[in-house]
């Protein structure tokens, strides 16, 4: 949950949290005076996940995003594989736009699985201010 807030002196700050049971406050440079006690540029709450489903020759990974408000941004969906036959990397990326309470599939990757293969999948959702959400499987 990232939010920009206005302080009494007119400067702006950014609240990032909760993270590991704590809230982190980042101060920014003073800006023009804003209405007191109101959230500014509120960002919606977002969640993202990677779902894994078995298919005949391996499995399918689906990157999903949910938001409680409309927003837009970029996504990166990356899977690294290490096995007896070497290493490989699958990467998908693009832009998205999502409406309030919508679940959006941003990427699908189907992989073969051999004995001893190891995978690391990561989904990163960001906008112009930075990372908004991430998931790892």
Phi and psi restraints in degrees (value plus and minus 20) as a CYANA .aco file:
   2 UNK   PHI    -125.3   -85.3
   2 UNK   PSI     113.4   153.4
   3 UNK   PHI    -161.3  -121.3
   3 UNK   PSI     124.4   164.4
   4 UNK   PHI    -120.2   -80.2
   4 UNK   PSI     114.3   154.3
   5 UNK   PHI    -145.2  -105.2
   5 UNK   PSI     139.8   179.8
   6 UNK   PHI    -128.4   -88.4
   6 UNK   PSI     111.0   151.0
   7 UNK   PHI    -111.3   -71.3
   7 UNK   PSI     147.0   187.0
   8 UNK   PHI     -78.7   -38.7
   8 UNK   PSI     -53.8   -13.8
   9 UNK   PHI    -101.3   -61.3
   9 UNK   PSI     -17.3    22.7
  10 UNK   PHI      71.6   111.6
  10 UNK   PSI     -26.9    13.1
  11 UNK   PHI     -96.3   -56.3
  11 UNK   PSI     142.5   182.5
  12 UNK   PHI    -131.1   -91.1
  12 UNK   PSI     129.7   169.7
  13 UNK   PHI    -156.5  -116.5
  13 UNK   PSI     148.6   188.6
  14 UNK   PHI    -151.4  -111.4
  14 UNK   PSI     105.2   145.2
  15 UNK   PHI    -119.2   -79.2
  15 UNK   PSI     106.3   146.3
  16 UNK   PHI    -142.2  -102.2
  16 UNK   PSI      99.6   139.6
  17 UNK   PHI     146.5   186.5
  17 UNK   PSI    -198.4  -158.4
  18 UNK   PHI     -94.8   -54.8
  18 UNK   PSI     125.1   165.1
  19 UNK   PHI    -149.7  -109.7
  19 UNK   PSI      98.7   138.7
  20 UNK   PHI      31.9    71.9
  20 UNK   PSI      21.5    61.5
  21 UNK   PHI      59.7    99.7
  21 UNK   PSI     -13.8    26.2
  22 UNK   PHI    -151.9  -111.9
  22 UNK   PSI     143.5   183.5
  23 UNK   PHI    -134.5   -94.5
  23 UNK   PSI     115.6   155.6
  24 UNK   PHI    -128.7   -88.7
  24 UNK   PSI     110.8   150.8
  25 UNK   PHI    -134.5   -94.5
  25 UNK   PSI     104.3   144.3
  26 UNK   PHI    -128.4   -88.4
  26 UNK   PSI     104.5   144.5
  27 UNK   PHI    -106.8   -66.8
  27 UNK   PSI     128.1   168.1
  28 UNK   PHI    -144.3  -104.3
  28 UNK   PSI     158.3   198.3
  29 UNK   PHI     -90.1   -50.1
  29 UNK   PSI     132.8   172.8
  30 UNK   PHI     -78.6   -38.6
  30 UNK   PSI     125.3   165.3
  31 UNK   PHI    -149.4  -109.4
  31 UNK   PSI    -193.1  -153.1
  32 UNK   PHI     -85.7   -45.7
  32 UNK   PSI     132.5   172.5
  33 UNK   PHI     -79.2   -39.2
  33 UNK   PSI     119.3   159.3
  34 UNK   PHI    -146.0  -106.0
  34 UNK   PSI     142.6   182.6
  35 UNK   PHI     -76.3   -36.3
  35 UNK   PSI     117.2   157.2
  36 UNK   PHI     -98.3   -58.3
  36 UNK   PSI     125.6   165.6
  37 UNK   PHI      52.7    92.7
  37 UNK   PSI      -3.2    36.8
  38 UNK   PHI    -141.0  -101.0
  38 UNK   PSI     126.7   166.7
  39 UNK   PHI     -94.2   -54.2
  39 UNK   PSI     118.3   158.3
  40 UNK   PHI    -132.5   -92.5
  40 UNK   PSI     121.1   161.1
  41 UNK   PHI      29.3    69.3
  41 UNK   PSI      24.8    64.8
  42 UNK   PHI     -76.2   -36.2
  42 UNK   PSI     114.1   154.1
  43 UNK   PHI    -120.9   -80.9
  43 UNK   PSI     123.3   163.3
  44 UNK   PHI     -90.3   -50.3
  44 UNK   PSI     136.4   176.4
  45 UNK   PHI     -93.5   -53.5
  45 UNK   PSI     116.3   156.3
  46 UNK   PHI    -151.2  -111.2
  46 UNK   PSI     132.5   172.5
  47 UNK   PHI    -160.1  -120.1
  47 UNK   PSI     131.5   171.5
  48 UNK   PHI    -160.2  -120.2
  48 UNK   PSI     134.3   174.3
  49 UNK   PHI    -173.8  -133.8
  49 UNK   PSI     143.2   183.2
  50 UNK   PHI    -137.9   -97.9
  50 UNK   PSI     100.8   140.8
  51 UNK   PHI    -120.8   -80.8
  51 UNK   PSI     118.2   158.2
  52 UNK   PHI    -134.3   -94.3
  52 UNK   PSI     108.9   148.9
  53 UNK   PHI    -150.0  -110.0
  53 UNK   PSI     115.7   155.7
  54 UNK   PHI     -93.1   -53.1
  54 UNK   PSI     119.9   159.9
  55 UNK   PHI    -149.0  -109.0
  55 UNK   PSI     145.7   185.7
  56 UNK   PHI     -69.3   -29.3
  56 UNK   PSI     -61.8   -21.8
  57 UNK   PHI    -123.8   -83.8
  57 UNK   PSI     -17.2    22.8
  58 UNK   PHI     153.7   193.7
  58 UNK   PSI    -139.5   -99.5
  59 UNK   PHI    -174.6  -134.6
  59 UNK   PSI     144.1   184.1
  60 UNK   PHI    -139.7   -99.7
  60 UNK   PSI     114.3   154.3
  61 UNK   PHI    -130.3   -90.3
  61 UNK   PSI     112.8   152.8
  62 UNK   PHI    -143.8  -103.8
  62 UNK   PSI     102.8   142.8
  63 UNK   PHI    -110.4   -70.4
  63 UNK   PSI     105.2   145.2
  64 UNK   PHI    -146.4  -106.4
  64 UNK   PSI     129.7   169.7
  65 UNK   PHI    -151.0  -111.0
  65 UNK   PSI     119.4   159.4
  66 UNK   PHI    -152.0  -112.0
  66 UNK   PSI     124.0   164.0
  67 UNK   PHI    -161.6  -121.6
  67 UNK   PSI     123.9   163.9
  68 UNK   PHI    -109.7   -69.7
  68 UNK   PSI     -12.9    27.1
  69 UNK   PHI    -176.3  -136.3
  69 UNK   PSI     141.3   181.3
  70 UNK   PHI     -88.0   -48.0
  70 UNK   PSI     118.9   158.9
  71 UNK   PHI    -181.8  -141.8
  71 UNK   PSI     149.8   189.8
  72 UNK   PHI    -163.0  -123.0
  72 UNK   PSI     138.3   178.3
  73 UNK   PHI     158.5   198.5
  73 UNK   PSI    -171.5  -131.5
  74 UNK   PHI    -145.3  -105.3
  74 UNK   PSI     135.2   175.2
  75 UNK   PHI    -153.2  -113.2
  75 UNK   PSI     132.2   172.2
  76 UNK   PHI    -152.2  -112.2
  76 UNK   PSI     107.6   147.6
  77 UNK   PHI    -144.7  -104.7
  77 UNK   PSI      91.2   131.2
  78 UNK   PHI    -147.7  -107.7
  78 UNK   PSI     114.9   154.9
  79 UNK   PHI    -147.0  -107.0
  79 UNK   PSI     104.7   144.7
  80 UNK   PHI    -125.2   -85.2
  80 UNK   PSI     112.8   152.8
  81 UNK   PHI    -141.9  -101.9
  81 UNK   PSI     116.1   156.1
  82 UNK   PHI    -150.4  -110.4
  82 UNK   PSI     109.8   149.8
  83 UNK   PHI    -178.7  -138.7
  83 UNK   PSI    -192.4  -152.4
  84 UNK   PHI     -80.3   -40.3
  84 UNK   PSI     -48.1    -8.1
  85 UNK   PHI    -112.2   -72.2
  85 UNK   PSI     -11.0    29.0
  86 UNK   PHI      93.3   133.3
  86 UNK   PSI    -177.5  -137.5
  87 UNK   PHI    -137.0   -97.0
  87 UNK   PSI     130.1   170.1
  88 UNK   PHI    -168.7  -128.7
  88 UNK   PSI     139.5   179.5
  89 UNK   PHI    -158.4  -118.4
  89 UNK   PSI     111.2   151.2
  90 UNK   PHI    -135.6   -95.6
  90 UNK   PSI     111.6   151.6
  91 UNK   PHI    -155.9  -115.9
  91 UNK   PSI     112.0   152.0
  92 UNK   PHI    -147.0  -107.0
  92 UNK   PSI     123.6   163.6
  93 UNK   PHI    -174.4  -134.4
  93 UNK   PSI     141.1   181.1
  94 UNK   PHI     153.4   193.4
  94 UNK   PSI    -189.4  -149.4
  95 UNK   PHI    -127.0   -87.0
  95 UNK   PSI     136.9   176.9
  96 UNK   PHI    -161.7  -121.7
  96 UNK   PSI     140.5   180.5
  97 UNK   PHI    -159.5  -119.5
  97 UNK   PSI     111.3   151.3
  98 UNK   PHI    -153.1  -113.1
  98 UNK   PSI     124.5   164.5
  99 UNK   PHI    -117.1   -77.1
  99 UNK   PSI     151.7   191.7
 100 UNK   PHI     -77.6   -37.6
 100 UNK   PSI     112.1   152.1
 101 UNK   PHI      36.9    76.9
 101 UNK   PSI       8.5    48.5
 102 UNK   PHI    -118.8   -78.8
 102 UNK   PSI     123.8   163.8
 103 UNK   PHI    -125.5   -85.5
 103 UNK   PSI     109.5   149.5
 104 UNK   PHI    -144.7  -104.7
 104 UNK   PSI     109.8   149.8
 105 UNK   PHI    -105.4   -65.4
 105 UNK   PSI     100.6   140.6
 106 UNK   PHI    -123.6   -83.6
 106 UNK   PSI     -31.1     8.9
 107 UNK   PHI    -192.9  -152.9
 107 UNK   PSI     129.7   169.7
 108 UNK   PHI    -155.7  -115.7
 108 UNK   PSI     109.9   149.9
 109 UNK   PHI    -151.0  -111.0
 109 UNK   PSI     105.2   145.2
 110 UNK   PHI    -126.9   -86.9
 110 UNK   PSI     111.2   151.2
 111 UNK   PHI    -148.4  -108.4
 111 UNK   PSI     121.8   161.8
 112 UNK   PHI     -98.9   -58.9
 112 UNK   PSI     130.8   170.8
 113 UNK   PHI    -148.2  -108.2
 113 UNK   PSI     105.3   145.3
 114 UNK   PHI    -134.6   -94.6
 114 UNK   PSI     139.2   179.2
 115 UNK   PHI     -76.6   -36.6
 115 UNK   PSI     109.9   149.9
 116 UNK   PHI      69.8   109.8
 116 UNK   PSI     -26.7    13.3
 117 UNK   PHI     -88.5   -48.5
 117 UNK   PSI     121.5   161.5
 118 UNK   PHI    -143.9  -103.9
 118 UNK   PSI     123.0   163.0
 119 UNK   PHI    -149.1  -109.1
 119 UNK   PSI     127.7   167.7
 120 UNK   PHI    -153.5  -113.5
 120 UNK   PSI      97.7   137.7
 121 UNK   PHI    -131.4   -91.4
 121 UNK   PSI     119.4   159.4
 122 UNK   PHI    -160.2  -120.2
 122 UNK   PSI     113.0   153.0
 123 UNK   PHI    -138.0   -98.0
 123 UNK   PSI     105.5   145.5
 124 UNK   PHI    -145.3  -105.3
 124 UNK   PSI     106.1   146.1
 125 UNK   PHI    -130.6   -90.6
 125 UNK   PSI     110.0   150.0
 126 UNK   PHI    -164.0  -124.0
 126 UNK   PSI     145.1   185.1
 127 UNK   PHI    -154.9  -114.9
 127 UNK   PSI    -185.7  -145.7
 128 UNK   PHI     -86.0   -46.0
 128 UNK   PSI     -37.0     3.0
 129 UNK   PHI    -113.1   -73.1
 129 UNK   PSI     -28.5    11.5
 130 UNK   PHI     109.1   149.1
 130 UNK   PSI    -182.9  -142.9
 131 UNK   PHI     -88.8   -48.8
 131 UNK   PSI     110.7   150.7
 132 UNK   PHI    -124.2   -84.2
 132 UNK   PSI     -48.4    -8.4
 133 UNK   PHI    -186.5  -146.5
 133 UNK   PSI     127.8   167.8
 134 UNK   PHI    -170.6  -130.6
 134 UNK   PSI     135.3   175.3
 135 UNK   PHI    -162.6  -122.6
 135 UNK   PSI     126.0   166.0
 136 UNK   PHI    -152.3  -112.3
 136 UNK   PSI     121.6   161.6
